[in-house]
Amino acid sequence: MLFINAERVHALLDYLSLVDAFEDYHRQDVGALDELLLSQPEGAERPAHFFIRAAWQRQHALGAKLITIFPDNATQAAGPPSVQAVYILFDGVDGRPLACIDGTALTHRKTAADSALGAKFLARDNAATLLMVGAGAMAPHLIRAHAAVRPSIHRVLIWNRTPARATELASTLKLDHIEITATRDLAQSAAVADVISCATMSTSPLIRGDWLQPGTHLDLVGGFSRETREADDDAVRKAAVYVDSRDTAGECGDIAAAVEAGVIAEDDIAADLFQLCRGERKGRVHIGDITLFKNGGGGHLDLMAARVLYARAARPS
């Protein structure tokens, strides 16, 4: 069994080739998908979570990711990431354990590639300005992944509730031919952005629909539970709504709350990545469309990323 540490995960999973692999793997069926979420203490404003996500692509591979989510870690200047994990990959034919993988690094690469694949179908080809909402551990990965699939991006704005964290990320993240600056005006920045990517732990909407201009693509990453939201009802109402998976995104706050409030119906979701990658549904139709992509994650994406990683790591040197 291979043990693959974070450094090797990042070295072997470049964003663009992982996006291409995801597009290919979404044409395969996922035979089983399940998850378990435990929270402690229950009812707390910012509870800690233990999350298990499992998936099985029969005759290919199966695996599970064990995740801890401790939101208060983000308040510590030099604390550990809010989200940490380990992933175990098994052979899909005989059940042999194949690899134990640093799940935090895998999560960063997988999550960024998931959003980037959505943007590949939904963001305008000439998107120039990216607004990153949130300056946590996911932010640099999302910025790099979006820039990889939309090389037209030449400006990145970073907003965070704590402005100093946005300033720090803007000063340390360097990308060729891209200007990266911190911003304190979220409304004004959202109004000029072609792509908005949100990766926060917010329990109340940050992005308002009346800020969104025609042609904007909104990528919502952070709202992983029913109690978390990053966009208001008006944003959902104005947008053509897409998800990465109908099996997982419906439990996320931005989708679940809008459905429960009658803002949209489940049938109003235009497509998921399986339908887009298989050519069953279209992505962006008109240049002026506002598109919303809910990155709900899921064990199938971790499994896809682990399969790509294992194939590269097991290759003879």
HELIX and SHEET records of a PDB file:
HELIX    1   1 ALA A    6  LEU A   12  1                                   7    
HELIX    2   2 TYR A   15  TYR A   25  1                                  11    
HELIX    3   3 PRO A   71  THR A   75  5                                   5    
HELIX    4   4 GLY A  103  LEU A  122  1                                  20    
HELIX    5   5 ALA A  139  VAL A  149  1                                  11    
HELIX    6   6 PRO A  163  THR A  172  1                                  10    
HELIX    7   7 LEU A  186  VAL A  192  1                                   7    
HELIX    8   8 GLY A  209  TRP A  211  5                                   3    
HELIX    9   9 ASP A  233  LYS A  238  1                                   6    
HELIX   10  10 ALA A  249  GLU A  251  5                                   3    
HELIX   11  11 GLY A  253  GLU A  260  1                                   8    
HELIX   12  12 GLU A  266  ASP A  268  5                                   3    
HELIX   13  13 LEU A  273  CYS A  277  1                                   5    
HELIX   14  14 GLY A  299  ALA A  313  1                                  15    
SHEET    1   A 6 LEU A   2  ILE A   4  0                                        
SHEET    2   A 6 PRO A  97  ASP A 102  1                                        
SHEET    3   A 6 VAL A  83  ASP A  91 -1                                        
SHEET    4   A 6 ALA A  61  ILE A  69 -1                                        
SHEET    5   A 6 ALA A  48  GLN A  57 -1                                        
SHEET    6   A 6 ALA A  32  GLN A  40 -1                                        
SHEET    1   B 8 GLU A 179  ALA A 182  0                                        
SHEET    2   B 8 ARG A 155  TRP A 159  1                                        
SHEET    3   B 8 THR A 129  VAL A 133  1                                        
SHEET    4   B 8 VAL A 195  CYS A 198  1                                        
SHEET    5   B 8 HIS A 217  LEU A 220  1                                        
SHEET    6   B 8 THR A 291  LYS A 294  1                                        
SHEET    7   B 8 ALA A 240  VAL A 243  1                                        
SHEET    8   B 8 ALA A 271  ASP A 272  1                                        
END                                                                             
